[in-house]
Amino acid sequence: MTADDSFGRLDDDDYPAYTMGRAAEMLGTTQGFLRAIGEARLITPLRSEGGHRRYSRYQLRIAARARELVDQGTAIEAACRIVILEDQLEEAQRINTEYRHAAESAKPADAD
């Protein structure tokens, strides 16, 4: 890996750059919380060659949303399900917008 390759990963939301300890520190939570949301299948951290969990920025954003819900009194399993549904809704809305734009682009100019 060259230095240029390494710098390119700084902008990669999916690159597993954070150890479990660092991720927990950044989120202001415990490593046990990260394990729990992993067991609930909200996020699946990648593993280093040594078997240690590694988290991406995208995964940390998802974990932070789950933590918000748990802090508000939502059970962890329910919080994970809510976050999954929110993520699915956001993706469906994005796809719908893309289809809408494509349909509008394909419409003849004199159709109005």
C-alpha positions, 0 to 999 in steps of 0.5 A: 500500500502506498501513501497515496492509497492510505490518504484516499481512505481518509474520506472513505466512510466504509473503511474500518479505521476505529478500534472498539476502544476508540469507537466507544470513546468517540460515542461516549459509550461502553464497549459492551454497548457496541457488542450489544448492537453487534449481537442485535445485528445493527452493525457488523464490525470488520475484524483485523488480522488479529481478530479485533473489531474495527468500525467505520465512520458509517457504522459509528453514525448508526451506533450513535443514533442507536445510543440516542434512542437508548438514552431516551429510554428505548430498549436496545433491541427496539432501538436497533430495529428503529435504526434499521427501519429509518435506514431502509426508509432513507434508502427507499426515499433516495431511490424514489427521488432518483426514479422521479428525476429520471422520469422527469428527464425522460418526459418530452419538453412539450408534455407540460 
